[in-house]
Amino acid sequence: MKLCTLFEKVPYLVETRGNMVTEIGELCSDSRKKVENGLFFCIPGARFDAHDYAPQAVANGCVALVVDHFVDIDIPQVKVTSVRAAMSRMAAAFYGHPADRMRLVGVTGTKGKTTTTYMIKSILETAGMKVGLIGTTGNMIGEKRIASNYTTPDPIDLQRDLRAMVDEGVNAVVMEVSAHAIDMFRLDGITFEVGAYTNLSQDHLDYFGTMEAYFECKKKFFTSGMVKNAVLNVDEETSVNILRDIEVPHLTFGIAAAADLFARDIEITETGVGFELKLQGMHALLINLRMTGMFNVYNAIAAASCAMVLGISHEDIKAGLEKIANVPGRIEMLPTGTPYRVILDYAHAPDALDNILRTCREFTRGRLIAVFGCGGDRDRAKRPIMGRIGGELADMCILTSDNPRNEDPMAILASIEEGIKETDCEYVVIENRREAIRHAMEIGREGDVIALCGKGHETYQEIRGVKHDFDEKVVVAELLAEMDD
């Protein structure tokens, strides 16, 4: 594809230098990658500026650059006001604007994105669609999985995967929309038929600095032309600030507050939730989820709201919600065959930890044992908060490493301890996560529930910049085998 074709409709163009009919064979944002006739995007970042690595990119096969200031290299260069935003638009053009050929649903919020997208996918598939999914647990075309490193992939990977979905006959794509993706323009130029807002709680302050900045980024998804229709959790107090400024058609959902679509007569058990789903002025729909927890009621009515906006029948909404039994790493009960239960959950932020422990408490007959830590190189303020939450809601806490990344694991655990010491909860610190899980299983008694929080679907543990294999499903199975010997 010719370079000039890629930026033909990009609104960020400032100036060009060199031969604009240069043929481009690949797009690239990593100067170390070997390419053929590559176009390199010189993205300025917080820690380094990719303009400095343009010579390396050229040496590795790039024949043109996208820059925010010209560099001293004699190859074609496209100067733009925002390299990140231009990359999104140019990647879409390179792959033939695949998003325009499918119905797109985007879900944003601190918690619930993954489960809600899986529920929407199940509903749409029940309605006869072939569905793609993009999110934290990886990307999917139907049941086929595609590896992904981010909740919302970078624009080149995203557009490549969307193209693959088009080529395989996908009708609709359900996507988790992270605040980072919005702030980094990864979705620039993409329009969603419907966007959902689940909730807001403390997370990612290492990046956004304040909750206000974090919220404003989420709000931008609904107020900047990225969605044609919106569904909003009216029980979430920040939704009022979106509703005040939103200019697209919208539907509200909730439980406690007045909502267009709401759940009532909720009955939560160990194995699921039953409730009536009612749209104002219409008959109630009885739903029996095979997933437990009040938060899954919210996820279900968020998914149902999106489906209604898309015109899906009530029968398919009910069947789709009732069909789904679990989501990888989300309140996932492991088959241990032990007198105690072991539950896997991705909870790695204060509200998420609060939710999973309160849910487990509802069906714990013995002790609730919480195994958790906090990630390194991330929001440090949440560590004592999570310690306090664990101490208030669990009978026993085992503090351990999550993904310490480049931080001292014991320093992270000391911060969590500050919070748990404010409670009367019994706790131990076992930095090695495998040994922490072993200890929990060794002390587990009949009726106890062991909640492994923080890793969920992840199959690695990142220590000092190196990702080590660590799949908690495998770890639990191995420990059971060792304990049976």
N, C-alpha and C positions, 0 to 999 in steps of 0.2 A: 504494500500500500504506500502511496506517495505521502511524504511528510505533510505537504500542504493540505491534503485531504483530511488528515487527522485533526488539524486545528481550524478547519474551515468554519465551524460553528461554535468555537470556543470563545466565550465572552471576555476572557482575561488577557487576550493578545495585546502586546505593547509594540513589539518590533521584531523583525527577523533579520538574520544575516546568513548569507550563503545560499546554496542550491536547495530550494524548497520542493523540488520534484525528486529529491533523493528517496530511493526505495527503502522502506522500513520493514524488516522481517520479524522483529521482536520488540517488546517493551521491557524496560529494565529499570529497577530502582536500587539495585545492589551492584556496586562497581566491581565486585569480585567475581561476578557471574560471567561465564563465557557465553557469548551470544553471537549471532550472525546478523549483520545489518541492524544492530540494535539502536533504539532510541532511549537515551539515559535521562532520567528526571533528577535534576539536581535539587533535592529537597533540603532546605535549611532546617536543622533540628536544634534541640536544646543542648545536646552534647557535642554535635559535630555538624558541619556544613558540607553537604554532598558536592557542592561546587568544587571543593578542594580535592575531590576524588575523581573528577572528570577525566584527568589523564589516564588513570587506571581503567576507567570504563572504556575509554577509546582503545586502550591496549588490549582489552578483552573483547573487542568486536563492535563497540557502539560507533555509529557513523553520524549521529546527530544528538543534540542536547536540547533539553527544555530547562530554561534558567530564569532566575529573577534578576540577574545581572550578567552581562556577557563575560565570558572567561577567555583567557588568552590561548585559545586553541583554534586552529584553522579548519573547522568543520562547521556545517550548518547548525545554527542555534536559533531557538524560538524563545524570545523573552516574553514573560507573562507576569501578571501582578501576583498570582498565587500558583506556585508549582503544584502544590497538593491538589487544589481544585482543578487545575488544567489536566493533571494526570487522570482524574476521574472521568472527565469529559473525553479525553483523547483515547483512554482505554475503552470506553463505550463505543467510540467510533471504530477503533481497530477491530473490535469483535462484532461489529454490525448492530450495535444498539439492541442487545438481546432482551433487556428489561422491557422494551416497548412491545414485545411479542407475548408477554405473559401477564397474568394478574398478580400484583404484588401486595403482600400484607406485611407490615412492619410492626414489631412489638418493642416498645422501650419502657424503661423503668428499672429500679434497682433490683428488685426481686421478681421472680415469676416469669421472666422472659422465656426461658428454655421450656418449662412445662407448658406454658400457654401456646408456644409455637407448635409443640408436639400435638397438643389437643386440636389446634386449628388444622394441622396436617391430617389428622385422623378424620375430622369432620369432612374436609374437602375430598379426601379419598373415598369416604363413604358415599359422597355425592357423585362419584364417578370420575373425578379429576385425577390426572397424574401430577404429583406434587413434589416440588423441590423444597428443601429446608436448609437454611444457613444459620449457624449459631455456635454456641459454646462447645457443644459436644461433637462438632464437626458438621460437614455438609452432607446432604443426602439427596439422591434422585430416587424416589420411591423408597426401597429398602437398601439400595446400594449406597455405601458410605464413601465420602471423599474427605481426605485429611484436610484440616485447617488449623492455623495457629492462633487465630483471633476470633472473638465473638462475632465481629463483623470484619471480614477479610479486607486487606488493602485493595485498592481499586483494580489493579492488574489481575490479581487472583480472583477477585469478585466477578469481574466482567468475563474472565475466562470460564469460570464455573457456570455463570448464567448462560453463556454461549453453549456449554456442554448440555445444560438443561434444555435449552431450545432444541438442540440437535436430537435429543432423546424424547422429544414430544411432550415435555412438561407444559401443563396448562397454567399452573399457579405456583408461586414461590412464597414461602413464609419465612421471614427473616427477623432474627434478633437485631435490634438497632442499638448499639452501645453509644454512650455519651462521647466516648473517645472518637468513634467513627463520625459522629456529627461534627465534632470540633475539628477533626482533621480532614473534613470534606471528602470522606471516602464514598459518600453517597451523592455527591454533587451531580445534578442533572438527572437523577432518578426520581420518578414520581410514584408513590404508593397509592393504590386504590383505596386502601384503608390503613390507618395507623392506630395502634392501641397504646394507652398509658396505664401501667399497672400501679406504680407507687414510687415513693422516693424515701430513701433512708441513707444514713451515713455510709459512704464508700467513696473511694477514688479521690480523697482530699489531697493525697500526695500529688495529684495531677491538677485538680481544679482549684485547690486552695481553700475555697469556702463552699458551704452548702448552697449559697445563693448562686454562685457561678455554675455549680453542678446542675442546679435546677434550671437555670436560664438556658443551658445547653440542651437539656431535655425538651424544654418548652419550644425551642427553635424548630424542632421536628414538626410541630403542629402549626406554627405561625409563619413559616417562611416559604410556603408553597410546596413542601415536600409530600404532603398527603392531600388526597381529594376528599376523604371522609375521615372522621376521627371517632374513636370510642374511648371514654375516659372513666376511670374509677372515681366516682363522686364521693366515696368514703375516704379517699385520700385528700387530706386538707389542702395540698398544693394544687389540686385540680382546679380550684376556683380561679387561680391566677391564669390558668390556661383558658378556661371558659370565658374569662373576661375579654380576652384578646383574640380568640379564635374566630376565623371568618369562613370556615368550611362547615358543611353539614356534620352534625355530631350526635352521638348516642351516648347516654351515661349508663353505667352499671354500678351495682353496689349491694349492700346488705343492710347497713344501719341507716343510711340517709335515703331521702327520696331519690329514686333513680328510674330511668326509662325501663331498664331491664334489671330485675332484682331476684334474689333467692330468699325463700322463706321456708319455715318448717324444716330446719336443718338438723339432721341426725348423724353424728360422727361415731364411727366404730373403729375398731382396730384395723379392719380390712378395707374400709371405704367410707363414703359419705352419701347419704340420700338427702335430696332437697327438691323443692318445687321451684322451677324457673318460670318467672312470670313477666311478660311484657305488659306495660300499662295498657289497660283496656282490652286485653286478650286473655284467653284461657291459660291455665298453668300447665307446665310440662314437667312431669315427674322424671327426675334424673337420679340414677344410681351409679355413682362413680366407683370404680375399683381402686381408687387412690384416696388415702385418708388425709385429714387435716383441713382446718378452716381455710388456710391459704389456697388449697386446691379448689375450694368453692369459688374463691375470687378468680383463680386462673380459669376455671370452667366458664364462668359467666363472661369473662373477658373474651374467651375464645368464641362463645356463643354470640356475643355482640358483633364481633368481626364477621362471623358467618352470616348473620342476619343482614348486615350491610351489603354483603356480597350476594344476597338473594337465595341463600341455601334454605331448604325446607326445614321445618321443625323436626320432622321425622329423621332426617339425615343428621341434624345437630344432636338429637338425643342418641341415636345409634353411634355416631362418631365419638361422643364423649364417653359412652358406656363401653366402647370397644377397647379403649386404651387402658392397659393395666399398670404400666410403670414407665418412667422416664429415666434413662441412665443416670445414676448418682443422685437422684432426687427422692428422698425418703424411701430408699430401696432396701427392702428386707432381704437379707442374705440367707440362703438355704443352709443353715448350720447343723440342724438336727440336734441342737443342744437345749437344755432346760431354760436357757436365757436366749433372748433375741439379739441379733446384731443388725443395726440399721446404718446404711451408708447415706450420707447427705453432703451436698456441696457447700453447706452453710459456712461462709467465711467472712461475714459481716455481722454487726450487732443484731440487727432486726432479724436476719435469717437464722442466727443461732437461737434467738428468742423464740421464733416460730417453730423450729424443729423440736426444741426441748419442750415447749408447751404442748405440742402435738403428741410427742412420745409420752408425756406425763398422763395424758388422757387414757392410755391403755397399759401403763406400767403397773403391774401387780406387786413387784418387789421394789428394787432400787433402780433409779435412773443414773447410769454411769456415762458421763460425757467425756469423750476423748477429743481434744481440740488444741489448736495453736493459732498463730497468725502468720501471714506471709511477710517475708522480709522485703525491704525496698518499697514498701507501700505505706499507706496511711497509718502512722504510728499512734495517733490519738485514739483509735478504736481499740487498741490492745487492752488497756485496763477496763474499758467498758465491757468488752467481751468476757474478761475475767469475772467481773461482777455479775453479769448475766448468767454465766455458767454456775457461779456459786449460789445464786438465788434460786435457780430452777432445777439443778441436779442434786442428787444425794451424794455423789462422789464425782470429782473431776480429776482427770489425768491430763496434765498439761504437757504438750509435746510439740515437736517441730511440724510445721506445715510445709511451705516452700521457703526456707530461710534465705534463699538466693545469696546475695553477697553480704548479708549481715551475720553477726555472731548469734547463733541460735539461743544461747543462754541469755543474752541481753534481751531478746524478744520475749522469752519466757518470764524474765524478771518484770517486764512491763505488764504482762498479763497478770502476774502475781499481785501487783499493786491493787488490782481490782478485786480479785478473789479474796484477798485478806480482809476486805471490808465486809465479808459475809462469814457465816459460821460453817460453811461447807468444808467437808473433809477433802483434801486434795493431795496429790503427789506430782512431782515433776520428773518426767522421764523423757529426756531429749530425743532419744532414738525412737522414731515413730513405730517401727516394727515391735520393739520391746514394750512400748506403751500399749499397743494393741494386745500383745501377749499378756501383759499384766491384767488388763481389763477382762480378758477371757479366763484367766486363771482364777480371778476373784468372783467371776459371774456365778450367780446362784439361780435357782428356779424362780421364775417370775421377773428377773432383772431384765432391763433393756440397756444395751450398750449402743450409744449413738456415736458413730465415727464421723466427726464433722470437719469439713474443710476441703477434702480432696474430691469426694464425689466420683465423677466420671474420669478424673485425671488418672493417667497410668504412669506418672513419673513423680519424682521429687527433685526439685532444683536446689542444689547446694553448691555454693561458690561458683556459680555460673555454669555448672554441669548438670544435665538432666539424667538422673538415675532411674532405672525401671522401678516403679512402685505402684502396682495396681492393688488396691486394698481388697478387692474380691479375691485375687490370687493370694495375697498375704494371709487373709483369714483362712482360706482353704489349706494353705501350707501349715499354718499354726495349728489348725485342728488335727492335721495328720501327725504333726510332731507331738502334740499332747496326747494322742491316742497310742503312741508307741510305748 
